[in-house]
Amino acid sequence: MPMEGDEIAALIRAGIPDAEVEMTDLAGDKDHWSARVTSASFAGMPRVRQHQAVYAALGGRMGGVLHALQLTTAIPK
């Protein structure tokens, strides 16, 4: 069963408490998502590490119940 955008965002916020998360359903099927995650905790981290932090917050759901996630990370201005 696909995950809702709100569920994905809640998991990310639970793992990265200051994160601002914007979710977009790319295909209208609740199976292919785009997430823009903005967090001050990303400061000084290479982009790969930022993405790893988001995947860690998702607790191993990538490739399972969460089929596809297009991820963009940013540091607040």
Gaussian input, Z-matrix of N, CA and C with variables (Angstrom, degrees):
# hf/3-21g

backbone

0 1
 N
 C     1     B1
 C     2     B2     1     A1
 N     3     B3     2     A2     1     D1
 C     4     B4     3     A3     2     D2
 C     5     B5     4     A4     3     D3
 N     6     B6     5     A5     4     D4
 C     7     B7     6     A6     5     D5
 C     8     B8     7     A7     6     D6
 N     9     B9     8     A8     7     D7
 C    10    B10     9     A9     8     D8
 C    11    B11    10    A10     9     D9
 N    12    B12    11    A11    10    D10
 C    13    B13    12    A12    11    D11
 C    14    B14    13    A13    12    D12
 N    15    B15    14    A14    13    D13
 C    16    B16    15    A15    14    D14
 C    17    B17    16    A16    15    D15
 N    18    B18    17    A17    16    D16
 C    19    B19    18    A18    17    D17
 C    20    B20    19    A19    18    D18
 N    21    B21    20    A20    19    D19
 C    22    B22    21    A21    20    D20
 C    23    B23    22    A22    21    D21
 N    24    B24    23    A23    22    D22
 C    25    B25    24    A24    23    D23
 C    26    B26    25    A25    24    D24
 N    27    B27    26    A26    25    D25
 C    28    B28    27    A27    26    D26
 C    29    B29    28    A28    27    D27
 N    30    B30    29    A29    28    D28
 C    31    B31    30    A30    29    D29
 C    32    B32    31    A31    30    D30
 N    33    B33    32    A32    31    D31
 C    34    B34    33    A33    32    D32
 C    35    B35    34    A34    33    D33
 N    36    B36    35    A35    34    D34
 C    37    B37    36    A36    35    D35
 C    38    B38    37    A37    36    D36
 N    39    B39    38    A38    37    D37
 C    40    B40    39    A39    38    D38
 C    41    B41    40    A40    39    D39
 N    42    B42    41    A41    40    D40
 C    43    B43    42    A42    41    D41
 C    44    B44    43    A43    42    D42
 N    45    B45    44    A44    43    D43
 C    46    B46    45    A45    44    D44
 C    47    B47    46    A46    45    D45
 N    48    B48    47    A47    46    D46
 C    49    B49    48    A48    47    D47
 C    50    B50    49    A49    48    D48
 N    51    B51    50    A50    49    D49
 C    52    B52    51    A51    50    D50
 C    53    B53    52    A52    51    D51
 N    54    B54    53    A53    52    D52
 C    55    B55    54    A54    53    D53
 C    56    B56    55    A55    54    D54
 N    57    B57    56    A56    55    D55
 C    58    B58    57    A57    56    D56
 C    59    B59    58    A58    57    D57
 N    60    B60    59    A59    58    D58
 C    61    B61    60    A60    59    D59
 C    62    B62    61    A61    60    D60
 N    63    B63    62    A62    61    D61
 C    64    B64    63    A63    62    D62
 C    65    B65    64    A64    63    D63
 N    66    B66    65    A65    64    D64
 C    67    B67    66    A66    65    D65
 C    68    B68    67    A67    66    D66
 N    69    B69    68    A68    67    D67
 C    70    B70    69    A69    68    D68
 C    71    B71    70    A70    69    D69
 N    72    B72    71    A71    70    D70
 C    73    B73    72    A72    71    D71
 C    74    B74    73    A73    72    D72
 N    75    B75    74    A74    73    D73
 C    76    B76    75    A75    74    D74
 C    77    B77    76    A76    75    D75
 N    78    B78    77    A77    76    D76
 C    79    B79    78    A78    77    D77
 C    80    B80    79    A79    78    D78
 N    81    B81    80    A80    79    D79
 C    82    B82    81    A81    80    D80
 C    83    B83    82    A82    81    D81
 N    84    B84    83    A83    82    D82
 C    85    B85    84    A84    83    D83
 C    86    B86    85    A85    84    D84
 N    87    B87    86    A86    85    D85
 C    88    B88    87    A87    86    D86
 C    89    B89    88    A88    87    D87
 N    90    B90    89    A89    88    D88
 C    91    B91    90    A90    89    D89
 C    92    B92    91    A91    90    D90
 N    93    B93    92    A92    91    D91
 C    94    B94    93    A93    92    D92
 C    95    B95    94    A94    93    D93
 N    96    B96    95    A95    94    D94
 C    97    B97    96    A96    95    D95
 C    98    B98    97    A97    96    D96
 N    99    B99    98    A98    97    D97
 C   100   B100    99    A99    98    D98
 C   101   B101   100   A100    99    D99
 N   102   B102   101   A101   100   D100
 C   103   B103   102   A102   101   D101
 C   104   B104   103   A103   102   D102
 N   105   B105   104   A104   103   D103
 C   106   B106   105   A105   104   D104
 C   107   B107   106   A106   105   D105
 N   108   B108   107   A107   106   D106
 C   109   B109   108   A108   107   D107
 C   110   B110   109   A109   108   D108
 N   111   B111   110   A110   109   D109
 C   112   B112   111   A111   110   D110
 C   113   B113   112   A112   111   D111
 N   114   B114   113   A113   112   D112
 C   115   B115   114   A114   113   D113
 C   116   B116   115   A115   114   D114
 N   117   B117   116   A116   115   D115
 C   118   B118   117   A117   116   D116
 C   119   B119   118   A118   117   D117
 N   120   B120   119   A119   118   D118
 C   121   B121   120   A120   119   D119
 C   122   B122   121   A121   120   D120
 N   123   B123   122   A122   121   D121
 C   124   B124   123   A123   122   D122
 C   125   B125   124   A124   123   D123
 N   126   B126   125   A125   124   D124
 C   127   B127   126   A126   125   D125
 C   128   B128   127   A127   126   D126
 N   129   B129   128   A128   127   D127
 C   130   B130   129   A129   128   D128
 C   131   B131   130   A130   129   D129
 N   132   B132   131   A131   130   D130
 C   133   B133   132   A132   131   D131
 C   134   B134   133   A133   132   D132
 N   135   B135   134   A134   133   D133
 C   136   B136   135   A135   134   D134
 C   137   B137   136   A136   135   D135
 N   138   B138   137   A137   136   D136
 C   139   B139   138   A138   137   D137
 C   140   B140   139   A139   138   D138
 N   141   B141   140   A140   139   D139
 C   142   B142   141   A141   140   D140
 C   143   B143   142   A142   141   D141
 N   144   B144   143   A143   142   D142
 C   145   B145   144   A144   143   D143
 C   146   B146   145   A145   144   D144
 N   147   B147   146   A146   145   D145
 C   148   B148   147   A147   146   D146
 C   149   B149   148   A148   147   D147
 N   150   B150   149   A149   148   D148
 C   151   B151   150   A150   149   D149
 C   152   B152   151   A151   150   D150
 N   153   B153   152   A152   151   D151
 C   154   B154   153   A153   152   D152
 C   155   B155   154   A154   153   D153
 N   156   B156   155   A155   154   D154
 C   157   B157   156   A156   155   D155
 C   158   B158   157   A157   156   D156
 N   159   B159   158   A158   157   D157
 C   160   B160   159   A159   158   D158
 C   161   B161   160   A160   159   D159
 N   162   B162   161   A161   160   D160
 C   163   B163   162   A162   161   D161
 C   164   B164   163   A163   162   D162
 N   165   B165   164   A164   163   D163
 C   166   B166   165   A165   164   D164
 C   167   B167   166   A166   165   D165
 N   168   B168   167   A167   166   D166
 C   169   B169   168   A168   167   D167
 C   170   B170   169   A169   168   D168
 N   171   B171   170   A170   169   D169
 C   172   B172   171   A171   170   D170
 C   173   B173   172   A172   171   D171
 N   174   B174   173   A173   172   D172
 C   175   B175   174   A174   173   D173
 C   176   B176   175   A175   174   D174
 N   177   B177   176   A176   175   D175
 C   178   B178   177   A177   176   D176
 C   179   B179   178   A178   177   D177
 N   180   B180   179   A179   178   D178
 C   181   B181   180   A180   179   D179
 C   182   B182   181   A181   180   D180
 N   183   B183   182   A182   181   D181
 C   184   B184   183   A183   182   D182
 C   185   B185   184   A184   183   D183
 N   186   B186   185   A185   184   D184
 C   187   B187   186   A186   185   D185
 C   188   B188   187   A187   186   D186
 N   189   B189   188   A188   187   D187
 C   190   B190   189   A189   188   D188
 C   191   B191   190   A190   189   D189
 N   192   B192   191   A191   190   D190
 C   193   B193   192   A192   191   D191
 C   194   B194   193   A193   192   D192
 N   195   B195   194   A194   193   D193
 C   196   B196   195   A195   194   D194
 C   197   B197   196   A196   195   D195
 N   198   B198   197   A197   196   D196
 C   199   B199   198   A198   197   D197
 C   200   B200   199   A199   198   D198
 N   201   B201   200   A200   199   D199
 C   202   B202   201   A201   200   D200
 C   203   B203   202   A202   201   D201
 N   204   B204   203   A203   202   D202
 C   205   B205   204   A204   203   D203
 C   206   B206   205   A205   204   D204
 N   207   B207   206   A206   205   D205
 C   208   B208   207   A207   206   D206
 C   209   B209   208   A208   207   D207
 N   210   B210   209   A209   208   D208
 C   211   B211   210   A210   209   D209
 C   212   B212   211   A211   210   D210
 N   213   B213   212   A212   211   D211
 C   214   B214   213   A213   212   D212
 C   215   B215   214   A214   213   D213
 N   216   B216   215   A215   214   D214
 C   217   B217   216   A216   215   D215
 C   218   B218   217   A217   216   D216
 N   219   B219   218   A218   217   D217
 C   220   B220   219   A219   218   D218
 C   221   B221   220   A220   219   D219
 N   222   B222   221   A221   220   D220
 C   223   B223   222   A222   221   D221
 C   224   B224   223   A223   222   D222
 N   225   B225   224   A224   223   D223
 C   226   B226   225   A225   224   D224
 C   227   B227   226   A226   225   D225
 N   228   B228   227   A227   226   D226
 C   229   B229   228   A228   227   D227
 C   230   B230   229   A229   228   D228

   B1=1.4536
   B2=1.5355
   B3=1.3217
   B4=1.4599
   B5=1.5305
   B6=1.3238
   B7=1.4640
   B8=1.5258
   B9=1.3144
   B10=1.4637
   B11=1.5268
   B12=1.3150
   B13=1.4539
   B14=1.5213
   B15=1.3352
   B16=1.4689
   B17=1.5244
   B18=1.3351
   B19=1.4689
   B20=1.5240
   B21=1.3274
   B22=1.4654
   B23=1.5238
   B24=1.3327
   B25=1.4642
   B26=1.5312
   B27=1.3219
   B28=1.4671
   B29=1.5211
   B30=1.3269
   B31=1.4657
   B32=1.5266
   B33=1.3275
   B34=1.4681
   B35=1.5238
   B36=1.3417
   B37=1.4720
   B38=1.5320
   B39=1.3212
   B40=1.4708
   B41=1.5339
   B42=1.3338
   B43=1.4636
   B44=1.5163
   B45=1.3313
   B46=1.4704
   B47=1.5344
   B48=1.3476
   B49=1.4657
   B50=1.5301
   B51=1.3365
   B52=1.4716
   B53=1.5281
   B54=1.3276
   B55=1.4705
   B56=1.5230
   B57=1.3199
   B58=1.4585
   B59=1.5228
   B60=1.3238
   B61=1.4613
   B62=1.5265
   B63=1.3312
   B64=1.4626
   B65=1.5263
   B66=1.3318
   B67=1.4566
   B68=1.5298
   B69=1.3323
   B70=1.4603
   B71=1.5206
   B72=1.3228
   B73=1.4688
   B74=1.5276
   B75=1.3240
   B76=1.4656
   B77=1.5230
   B78=1.3236
   B79=1.4625
   B80=1.5309
   B81=1.3193
   B82=1.4627
   B83=1.5148
   B84=1.3525
   B85=1.4681
   B86=1.5305
   B87=1.3502
   B88=1.4611
   B89=1.5296
   B90=1.3176
   B91=1.4652
   B92=1.5247
   B93=1.3357
   B94=1.4630
   B95=1.5252
   B96=1.3264
   B97=1.4578
   B98=1.5195
   B99=1.3153
   B100=1.4525
   B101=1.5214
   B102=1.3343
   B103=1.4643
   B104=1.5206
   B105=1.3266
   B106=1.4611
   B107=1.5184
   B108=1.3253
   B109=1.4562
   B110=1.5268
   B111=1.3275
   B112=1.4571
   B113=1.5209
   B114=1.3403
   B115=1.4640
   B116=1.5260
   B117=1.3248
   B118=1.4649
   B119=1.5305
   B120=1.3323
   B121=1.4729
   B122=1.5288
   B123=1.3351
   B124=1.4631
   B125=1.5285
   B126=1.3345
   B127=1.4656
   B128=1.5284
   B129=1.3255
   B130=1.4611
   B131=1.5175
   B132=1.3284
   B133=1.4719
   B134=1.5153
   B135=1.3334
   B136=1.4665
   B137=1.5370
   B138=1.3211
   B139=1.4705
   B140=1.5301
   B141=1.3255
   B142=1.4736
   B143=1.5240
   B144=1.3242
   B145=1.4615
   B146=1.5385
   B147=1.3367
   B148=1.4656
   B149=1.5275
   B150=1.3282
   B151=1.4709
   B152=1.5234
   B153=1.3379
   B154=1.4647
   B155=1.5236
   B156=1.3270
   B157=1.4743
   B158=1.5331
   B159=1.3308
   B160=1.4692
   B161=1.5298
   B162=1.3391
   B163=1.4679
   B164=1.5305
   B165=1.3337
   B166=1.4690
   B167=1.5263
   B168=1.3333
   B169=1.4660
   B170=1.5288
   B171=1.3299
   B172=1.4716
   B173=1.5219
   B174=1.3127
   B175=1.4617
   B176=1.5116
   B177=1.3185
   B178=1.4528
   B179=1.5226
   B180=1.3285
   B181=1.4679
   B182=1.5286
   B183=1.3394
   B184=1.4707
   B185=1.5243
   B186=1.3190
   B187=1.4566
   B188=1.5158
   B189=1.3290
   B190=1.4603
   B191=1.5133
   B192=1.3489
   B193=1.4684
   B194=1.5270
   B195=1.3223
   B196=1.4613
   B197=1.5198
   B198=1.3308
   B199=1.4636
   B200=1.5272
   B201=1.3180
   B202=1.4618
   B203=1.5236
   B204=1.3321
   B205=1.4551
   B206=1.5189
   B207=1.3196
   B208=1.4600
   B209=1.5233
   B210=1.3273
   B211=1.4588
   B212=1.5094
   B213=1.3373
   B214=1.4577
   B215=1.5207
   B216=1.3442
   B217=1.4471
   B218=1.5263
   B219=1.3321
   B220=1.4564
   B221=1.5271
   B222=1.3294
   B223=1.4544
   B224=1.5273
   B225=1.3509
   B226=1.4612
   B227=1.5319
   B228=1.3110
   B229=1.4808
   B230=1.5011
   A1=108.61
   A2=118.29
   A3=121.26
   A4=112.17
   A5=115.43
   A6=121.20
   A7=109.88
   A8=116.04
   A9=122.29
   A10=108.94
   A11=116.20
   A12=120.93
   A13=112.75
   A14=116.41
   A15=120.52
   A16=111.21
   A17=116.53
   A18=120.60
   A19=110.62
   A20=115.90
   A21=120.77
   A22=109.53
   A23=116.34
   A24=120.97
   A25=111.02
   A26=117.75
   A27=121.70
   A28=111.18
   A29=117.22
   A30=120.56
   A31=110.71
   A32=115.97
   A33=119.47
   A34=109.91
   A35=117.24
   A36=120.31
   A37=111.94
   A38=117.04
   A39=119.98
   A40=110.01
   A41=116.61
   A42=120.58
   A43=113.45
   A44=116.48
   A45=122.42
   A46=105.66
   A47=116.62
   A48=120.75
   A49=116.66
   A50=118.50
   A51=118.68
   A52=112.54
   A53=117.38
   A54=121.17
   A55=112.26
   A56=114.55
   A57=121.87
   A58=104.69
   A59=117.07
   A60=121.21
   A61=109.58
   A62=116.10
   A63=122.26
   A64=107.24
   A65=116.80
   A66=122.03
   A67=110.55
   A68=116.27
   A69=122.38
   A70=108.70
   A71=116.87
   A72=122.66
   A73=106.79
   A74=117.02
   A75=121.81
   A76=114.22
   A77=116.90
   A78=119.89
   A79=112.91
   A80=117.05
   A81=120.17
   A82=113.34
   A83=116.45
   A84=120.40
   A85=113.64
   A86=116.47
   A87=122.28
   A88=111.48
   A89=117.03
   A90=121.79
   A91=111.96
   A92=116.96
   A93=121.93
   A94=107.74
   A95=115.72
   A96=121.77
   A97=111.96
   A98=114.48
   A99=122.93
   A100=106.22
   A101=115.85
   A102=120.22
   A103=109.10
   A104=115.57
   A105=121.07
   A106=105.73
   A107=116.03
   A108=122.16
   A109=108.50
   A110=115.66
   A111=121.82
   A112=108.34
   A113=116.12
   A114=120.05
   A115=110.63
   A116=116.07
   A117=121.03
   A118=110.49
   A119=117.10
   A120=120.04
   A121=112.19
   A122=117.50
   A123=121.03
   A124=112.51
   A125=118.09
   A126=121.31
   A127=110.37
   A128=115.31
   A129=120.87
   A130=114.69
   A131=117.60
   A132=121.98
   A133=109.73
   A134=117.83
   A135=118.09
   A136=109.62
   A137=116.34
   A138=121.20
   A139=111.90
   A140=117.57
   A141=120.50
   A142=110.42
   A143=117.28
   A144=121.59
   A145=110.51
   A146=116.85
   A147=121.28
   A148=109.66
   A149=116.08
   A150=120.67
   A151=110.40
   A152=117.01
   A153=119.91
   A154=111.06
   A155=117.19
   A156=120.95
   A157=110.39
   A158=116.57
   A159=120.15
   A160=110.05
   A161=117.19
   A162=120.17
   A163=110.76
   A164=117.15
   A165=120.78
   A166=110.15
   A167=116.83
   A168=120.72
   A169=111.22
   A170=116.66
   A171=120.81
   A172=112.11
   A173=117.31
   A174=121.65
   A175=115.69
   A176=118.29
   A177=120.90
   A178=115.04
   A179=117.80
   A180=119.86
   A181=113.03
   A182=117.72
   A183=120.44
   A184=109.76
   A185=115.72
   A186=120.31
   A187=113.05
   A188=116.81
   A189=121.38
   A190=108.77
   A191=115.50
   A192=119.32
   A193=111.68
   A194=116.17
   A195=120.58
   A196=107.12
   A197=114.84
   A198=121.05
   A199=112.99
   A200=117.59
   A201=119.98
   A202=110.15
   A203=115.79
   A204=121.32
   A205=109.10
   A206=115.11
   A207=121.26
   A208=105.39
   A209=117.24
   A210=121.08
   A211=111.87
   A212=115.42
   A213=122.56
   A214=105.83
   A215=117.06
   A216=120.71
   A217=109.46
   A218=115.40
   A219=120.51
   A220=109.85
   A221=114.12
   A222=122.10
   A223=106.16
   A224=118.47
   A225=119.15
   A226=111.35
   A227=115.78
   A228=120.76
   A229=109.83
   D1=127.97
   D2=-177.81
   D3=-63.76
   D4=155.97
   D5=177.77
   D6=-90.01
   D7=144.28
   D8=174.53
   D9=-77.96
   D10=150.78
   D11=177.94
   D12=-57.55
   D13=-38.06
   D14=179.11
   D15=-63.45
   D16=-37.50
   D17=178.56
   D18=-65.24
   D19=-44.35
   D20=-179.75
   D21=-62.71
   D22=-47.20
   D23=-179.97
   D24=-60.70
   D25=-40.46
   D26=179.89
   D27=-64.09
   D28=-40.46
   D29=177.35
   D30=-63.22
   D31=-43.78
   D32=179.82
   D33=-63.11
   D34=-44.82
   D35=179.92
   D36=-65.56
   D37=-31.74
   D38=178.06
   D39=-66.62
   D40=-36.65
   D41=-179.21
   D42=-86.01
   D43=-25.94
   D44=-179.58
   D45=-132.17
   D46=84.07
   D47=-169.01
   D48=-55.83
   D49=-30.44
   D50=-178.40
   D51=-91.03
   D52=6.36
   D53=-174.30
   D54=-68.89
   D55=137.04
   D56=165.87
   D57=-99.51
   D58=126.81
   D59=-174.50
   D60=-123.58
   D61=125.50
   D62=174.89
   D63=-115.05
   D64=120.50
   D65=-178.38
   D66=-107.12
   D67=139.96
   D68=175.48
   D69=-131.90
   D70=127.59
   D71=175.70
   D72=-82.05
   D73=104.92
   D74=-171.32
   D75=-70.02
   D76=-33.75
   D77=-174.08
   D78=-115.07
   D79=-1.21
   D80=-178.02
   D81=74.39
   D82=13.56
   D83=-177.14
   D84=-112.77
   D85=5.15
   D86=-177.86
   D87=56.44
   D88=26.61
   D89=-179.53
   D90=-126.68
   D91=-16.96
   D92=-179.41
   D93=-127.27
   D94=106.82
   D95=-171.90
   D96=-114.45
   D97=153.68
   D98=167.58
   D99=-117.55
   D100=133.19
   D101=177.33
   D102=-126.58
   D103=131.48
   D104=170.84
   D105=-109.96
   D106=117.18
   D107=-176.07
   D108=-115.76
   D109=119.97
   D110=179.64
   D111=-114.23
   D112=126.56
   D113=-178.55
   D114=-152.25
   D115=137.48
   D116=175.30
   D117=-65.39
   D118=-24.62
   D119=-179.39
   D120=-66.50
   D121=-14.03
   D122=178.60
   D123=-79.39
   D124=-11.33
   D125=-177.60
   D126=-56.59
   D127=130.39
   D128=178.50
   D129=81.83
   D130=-4.04
   D131=179.74
   D132=-94.54
   D133=137.68
   D134=170.71
   D135=-65.18
   D136=156.62
   D137=-176.35
   D138=-55.58
   D139=-39.39
   D140=179.36
   D141=-59.21
   D142=-41.81
   D143=179.77
   D144=-67.09
   D145=-37.93
   D146=177.29
   D147=-60.15
   D148=-46.24
   D149=179.81
   D150=-64.75
   D151=-40.03
   D152=178.28
   D153=-61.66
   D154=-36.21
   D155=178.50
   D156=-64.30
   D157=-40.57
   D158=178.40
   D159=-66.93
   D160=-45.31
   D161=179.23
   D162=-61.50
   D163=-38.33
   D164=177.72
   D165=-62.53
   D166=-39.61
   D167=178.65
   D168=-64.19
   D169=-28.68
   D170=179.67
   D171=-78.96
   D172=-5.47
   D173=170.59
   D174=59.24
   D175=42.88
   D176=175.49
   D177=77.86
   D178=12.63
   D179=-179.67
   D180=-80.45
   D181=-17.40
   D182=178.23
   D183=-60.79
   D184=134.24
   D185=179.87
   D186=82.85
   D187=-11.25
   D188=177.48
   D189=-106.75
   D190=-108.75
   D191=178.81
   D192=-68.12
   D193=-22.95
   D194=176.16
   D195=-104.88
   D196=102.11
   D197=-170.39
   D198=-75.02
   D199=-50.57
   D200=-175.21
   D201=-142.06
   D202=130.11
   D203=179.09
   D204=-136.12
   D205=116.42
   D206=173.26
   D207=-88.57
   D208=117.13
   D209=-170.32
   D210=-112.84
   D211=132.31
   D212=172.69
   D213=-126.20
   D214=131.15
   D215=177.24
   D216=-117.57
   D217=152.56
   D218=-179.31
   D219=-152.63
   D220=160.96
   D221=175.06
   D222=-106.73
   D223=135.88
   D224=-179.30
   D225=-61.29
   D226=148.11
   D227=179.73
   D228=-76.68

